[in-house]
Amino acid sequence: TSPCTRWLETVYDSLDWEAIIASGASEDADDVDDSATELTYGESDLDFFLRVVDTALGAAGGDANGFCDLGGGKGQLALAAARAEPERLGGRCVSLELVPELHRIGAAAMVAAALSRTEAVRGDIYDLDTLSACVGGARVAYCYSSLLESTDGVHVERLSAALAASRLPRPSVVATINRKLCAEDGWREAA
């Protein structure tokens, strides 16, 4: 087990999960329209993720500044990126998540981790204002995209268009897993 994995386990073991989930249960009932959004999740192996971040940072060149995990769940990857790459990712490390319970867990973990440059944001990756606020300043973004909607099974067209319209700095690296962004939106495959 890597030092980063052990550190994350310590952070998440310190949380009162039941209290966090219960803290907003009454507000959550009408908050997410499950019929309009496919809420399916994937998990990334931490060592694999850190290799992806290393590759993305190399492709970004120079000071990559911030990081954003799109569909960040409980915030583990934003925390891991901030912890593992404090120099190369010197800016904000953000976890953007739609599901209220997962967002609350991520926010609590970031408080417990005491890394001031991490942030858990609750919102939809397709909402341009929310997306722009999260990726603004981030030269590296990550998305476990294999479970996002795709009309051709290869590309994530809606995410590609949203990222192209966002305030993601240029040049930037967006690491997607098992799906690609679209060339017609200005994206090219880097690694």
HELIX and SHEET records of a PDB file:
HELIX    1   1 PRO A    3  ASP A   13  1                                  11    
HELIX    2   2 TRP A   17  ALA A   22  1                                   6    
HELIX    3   3 ALA A   25  ASP A   28  1                                   4    
HELIX    4   4 LEU A   46  ALA A   60  1                                  15    
HELIX    5   5 GLN A   76  ALA A   84  1                                   9    
HELIX    6   6 PRO A  100  ALA A  113  1                                  14    
HELIX    7   7 LEU A  128  VAL A  135  1                                   8    
HELIX    8   8 SER A  145  LEU A  147  5                                   3    
HELIX    9   9 GLU A  157  ALA A  165  1                                   9    
HELIX   10  10 ALA A  183  ASP A  185  5                                   3    
SHEET    1   A 5 THR A 118  ARG A 122  0                                        
SHEET    2   A 5 CYS A  93  GLU A  97  1                                        
SHEET    3   A 5 GLY A  66  LEU A  70  1                                        
SHEET    4   A 5 ALA A 138  CYS A 143  1                                        
SHEET    5   A 5 VAL A 173  THR A 176  1                                        
END                                                                             
